[in-house]
Amino acid sequence: MRWLSYILLAYLSIAVQIGLSPYLAYHEASPNLVLLVVIFIAVNAPRDAALLACFLLGVLQDMVTQQQPGLFAFSYGVVALFVVATQQVVYKEHPLTHLSLALVAGLITAFFLLLHGWVLPPGAKAMDHGVSLPAVRLHPTVELTRVVYTALVAPFVLGALQRMKRFFGFQAAKRRSRMW
């Protein structure tokens, strides 16, 4: 995997996510474009590079959002583990694959976001520091709308990214032969 191409894609996806979210919003829900990049990388890159790249994308998104640090990094890491496990059984170019992976990945991410919001609601005091958390409200209907919206956009975005995958230099993971 070419890391310079990855850095440019990560920067571009986060910038587009921040810049276009207000314009693409439907009932307060906008598609999670960074999650689609996570799926693209996890489907095409070798396992170790994919896991590291997806975790770093989550860290970058944590830095630019008002969520707790590590929340997107953890959820994108779990999504990457799921998608990497399906690399050998899915057809990477098919729009139905893109739709289903985005739906499952969006549900995983929404689960962790909603679970975090339920365990530590906005305005709660952080442990022993007396610092209030930023008021970020997560509603299950908004998160489910975001999941469906992201899944509907996925075939178009992932289809375009799949056509550019040669710029990323993805190589199949080398299998180690076992000696008897």
C-alpha positions as MATLAB code, in Angstrom:
seq = 'MRWLSYILLAYLSIAVQIGLSPYLAYHEASPNLVLLVVIFIAVNAPRDAALLACFLLGVLQDMVTQQQPGLFAFSYGVVALFVVATQQVVYKEHPLTHLSLALVAGLITAFFLLLHGWVLPPGAKAMDHGVSLPAVRLHPTVELTRVVYTALVAPFVLGALQRMKRFFGFQAAKRRSRMW';
ca = [
       0.000    0.000    0.000;
       1.314    3.418   -0.883;
       1.121    5.507    2.250;
       1.327    8.881    0.494;
      -1.821    8.035   -1.465;
      -3.449    6.880    1.769;
      -2.591   10.160    3.531;
      -4.048   12.171    0.658;
      -7.224   10.057    0.658;
      -7.568   10.371    4.443;
      -7.145   14.137    4.315;
      -9.555   14.476    1.412;
     -12.215   12.246    2.982;
     -12.168   14.096    6.297;
     -12.180   17.468    4.546;
     -15.128   16.463    2.364;
     -16.908   15.031    5.412;
     -16.508   18.312    7.286;
     -17.190   20.569    4.308;
     -20.151   18.823    2.713;
     -21.963   17.440    5.771;
     -24.261   20.445    6.185;
     -25.185   20.373    2.503;
     -25.784   16.619    2.301;
     -27.751   16.360    5.552;
     -31.149   14.717    5.496;
     -33.056   15.194    8.761;
     -29.793   15.993   10.624;
     -28.057   12.889    9.231;
     -25.291   13.087    6.676;
     -23.434   10.129    5.159;
     -20.269    9.002    6.881;
     -17.798    9.307    4.012;
     -14.811    8.434    6.187;
     -16.454    5.098    6.982;
     -16.660    4.399    3.259;
     -12.924    5.032    2.951;
     -12.391    2.634    5.871;
     -14.354   -0.027    3.987;
     -12.399    0.640    0.777;
      -9.058    0.251    2.530;
     -10.125   -2.796    4.551;
     -11.445   -4.589    1.452;
      -8.337   -4.006   -0.665;
      -5.273   -3.687    1.565;
      -3.374   -6.504    3.263;
      -4.601   -7.256    6.781;
      -1.990   -5.465    8.896;
      -1.818   -2.367    6.712;
      -5.628   -2.201    6.567;
      -6.049   -2.432   10.334;
      -3.441    0.258   10.975;
      -4.793    2.570    8.268;
      -8.401    2.252    9.462;
      -7.427    2.854   13.073;
      -5.486    5.964   12.025;
      -8.479    7.219   10.048;
     -10.528    6.862   13.221;
      -7.931    8.788   15.216;
      -7.994   11.572   12.637;
     -11.776   11.725   12.740;
     -11.671   11.767   16.546;
      -9.422   14.810   16.369;
     -11.880   16.818   14.280;
     -15.130   15.826   16.013;
     -16.525   16.515   19.456;
     -16.621   12.839   20.401;
     -14.419   11.302   23.055;
     -10.918   10.587   21.755;
     -10.637    7.024   20.546;
     -14.320    6.399   19.925;
     -14.125    6.462   16.118;
     -10.676    4.849   16.212;
     -12.062    1.891   18.166;
     -15.207    1.558   16.064;
     -13.283    1.804   12.777;
     -10.817   -0.766   14.086;
     -13.678   -3.177   14.779;
     -15.157   -2.442   11.350;
     -11.771   -3.118    9.755;
     -11.506   -6.449   11.594;
     -14.915   -7.449   10.230;
     -14.250   -6.310    6.665;
     -10.750   -7.816    6.506;
     -12.235  -11.147    7.588;
     -14.583  -11.008    4.599;
     -11.923  -10.122    2.002;
     -11.676  -13.639    0.602;
     -15.427  -14.272    0.305;
     -16.777  -11.044   -1.178;
     -16.639   -9.750   -4.714;
     -14.873   -6.419   -4.198;
     -16.267   -4.730   -7.294;
     -19.978   -5.505   -6.874;
     -22.369   -2.698   -5.781;
     -24.359   -5.093   -3.584;
     -21.159   -5.904   -1.706;
     -20.554   -2.200   -1.200;
     -24.105   -1.670    0.034;
     -24.067   -4.599    2.459;
     -20.605   -3.842    3.856;
     -21.552   -0.199    4.378;
     -24.774   -1.215    6.095;
     -23.041   -3.594    8.509;
     -20.123   -1.217    9.098;
     -22.521    1.658    9.723;
     -24.486   -0.430   12.213;
     -21.288   -1.359   14.056;
     -20.182    2.275   14.238;
     -23.654    3.461   15.270;
     -23.782    0.791   17.967;
     -20.556    2.029   19.543;
     -21.570    5.684   19.273;
     -24.977    5.060   20.818;
     -23.536    2.779   23.495;
     -21.049    5.464   24.440;
     -23.782    8.088   24.517;
     -25.875    5.855   26.750;
     -23.051    4.989   29.168;
     -21.651    8.521   29.342;
     -24.368   11.019   28.373;
     -23.495   14.538   27.157;
     -22.819   16.981   29.982;
     -21.660   14.227   32.357;
     -18.569   14.900   34.395;
     -15.410   13.148   33.278;
     -13.818   10.851   35.859;
     -12.146   12.774   38.701;
     -11.359   15.779   36.531;
     -14.604   17.722   36.970;
     -14.582   18.670   33.287;
     -17.909   18.596   31.453;
     -18.028   16.754   28.181;
     -19.145   18.638   25.071;
     -22.872   18.447   24.455;
     -23.072   16.015   21.558;
     -26.508   14.503   21.210;
     -26.935   11.182   19.530;
     -30.419   10.025   18.677;
     -31.006    6.452   17.529;
     -33.236    7.580   14.653;
     -30.613   10.031   13.396;
     -27.900    7.379   13.640;
     -30.018    4.794   11.803;
     -30.821    7.364    9.131;
     -27.077    8.030    8.816;
     -26.435    4.285    8.443;
     -29.027    3.893    5.678;
     -27.872    7.093    3.962;
     -24.247    5.936    4.052;
     -25.231    2.521    2.688;
     -27.179    4.101   -0.186;
     -24.236    6.338   -1.120;
     -21.712    3.488   -0.763;
     -22.052    1.901   -4.234;
     -21.269    5.233   -5.892;
     -18.373    6.268   -3.646;
     -16.823    2.806   -3.342;
     -17.316    2.200   -7.066;
     -15.359    5.372   -7.836;
     -12.656    4.448   -5.322;
     -12.378    0.918   -6.748;
     -11.607    2.411  -10.161;
      -8.703    4.338   -8.588;
      -7.289    1.503   -6.501;
      -4.175    1.110   -8.658;
      -2.957    4.472   -7.281;
      -2.839    2.924   -3.822;
      -0.646   -0.007   -4.795;
      -2.683   -2.659   -2.991;
      -1.072   -6.060   -3.052;
      -2.529   -9.326   -1.953;
      -1.264  -10.581    1.370;
       1.440  -13.154    0.964;
       0.461  -16.536    2.287;
       3.025  -18.394    4.285;
       3.440  -21.980    3.284;
       3.467  -24.484    6.093;
       6.132  -27.126    6.114;
       5.138  -30.511    7.364;
];
